[in-house]
Every structure is written in structure tokens, then in C-alpha cells.
């Protein structure tokens, strides 16, 4: 399965809905999307990963890169993910301490921490 | 004796093929269903690492993956031809904890994670993993999972060896 991407605006935030597999082949597409969003002034991103079937360390690298970019503009990057198999790689790498991870887009949008 | 061998050109697109094949053979080897996600992720990480190394150091040489089903265990070996570099895997995860304080150029991070992280992820996923010098100049990443008894159909067949060469 390839990667699917769509974006929508919710108030001050931009929700990026990701589906499919994020790996060494598809991750560049996600990276371009995040770079485009930040370049056009969207600094508060919510990445909805509920439709992601597979995520590897290349995908993690892209998300960390996105986080670095929005932080350079005092922005935020929140993840929406409740799938245990995806959360596992965040735990193994310690990234649960770096990304705010929410169980729904609504929760991510209303978070203020 | 290896059950399945696959050699693939070091292209990112082929990593998915390798993952699919590894999981299919693992399933056939009666690896527990709950471990199949780990197999998929671990083999993907190992192949991604190998593809990156080949692209840098040996772009015309295929990556080798060997799937071995024997004696109640299922093993995957991913062999690369990059320079041997067995970074201590356990150092990997800690790197992330320091991300907030480390000043790293965004471009540096967006193109991948600190080296050693991939092996760290594999170590976190797989109980039995060894990283050793490969038969060539590169690295052999060996991962192993418990597997059930052999499927009845394979008991009546001689050990077979398949080799796939994917198009460049």
C-alpha cells in the first residue's frame, strides 16, 4: 500500500491525515508535505496517523524533522495515534517523550500543553 | 539450509517487497501471529539500513536477505556490503531523549535518524539479534524468533532453495 496524504485547516491548526505505509520509499512524500506546510506559514500541525498501517524509523525521522521545523517558528506538531503497533516504535525509541501523542484529532486540537 | 533467499537492488521500493516476503515466510513457519508485526518492522529496518549503505558504498551490488526455518525457530539474515559498523545498539534510544536540548540542523534530522538508531530499534523489537561482520566487507544482521513445528507439506519435501532476483 502506498502513502495517502490530505490536509485540512481547523482553526489555527492544520490537520495532516496520513494513511498507508510510511517507510524508506514513501517517507520523502510526507517530508515534502510537512516542508510545504511550514514554508507556507502553517506552524501548528496535527498529524493524524490513525490510518497508518506501517511506520519505520525513516518515518520517525521525517516526523522529528517536522517537529524541528515547526519549533523554529514556535509552532507545534501533535500526533494522533491509538494503534498499539504504531505506538510501539515510538516507545522503543523514546519518542513518546518528544511528541505529544493524542487518541483523537479533537483531543489534539483542544490540547494546550 | 536456507528456505528462501532474496537478492534485491538497493532501491527503497524493494524494501517493502522484502518485508512482505519475510512476513509470508514467517507465517508459514508458524511464527506466532503476535510476533509478525515485529518481524515486519525489524526486517524493514534491517533492509532499509542495508539499502542506505549500498546506495552510498555499493550501489550496483544487491542486498541479500536469507529466511531460514529450522529447528523450531525462524531466522532472518540481512547481509550488506557497506563498511562494517556495529554501533552499540543500546545507545540508540537514548539519543532521542536528548533531542530537545541538542541543536541539530533541521535538514540533518529530516533525512534520517542518528546512526545506530536503526540497530537500536531492531534490538528493541527482537529478543535474539546479533550484528556481525558479513562474508564480504559488510555486516550481517541476524534476527531470530521462535517458530512452531514445520507445516505438514514441507515435511514431505526436500529442502528447497529459492532465489529471487528483482528487476533493477
Interface residues (C-beta under 8 A of the other chain):
Chain A: X21 X23 X24 X25 X31 X35 X54 X56 X57 X58 X60 X61 X62 X64 X65 X66 X68 X69 X72 X85 X88 X89 X92 X93 X94 X95 X97 X98
Chain B: X12 X13 X15 X16 X19 X37 X40 X41 X44 X45 X48 X51 X52 X92 X93 X94 X96 X97 X99 X100 X104 X106 X107 X109 X110 X111 X112 X113 X117 X118 X120 X121 X124 X125
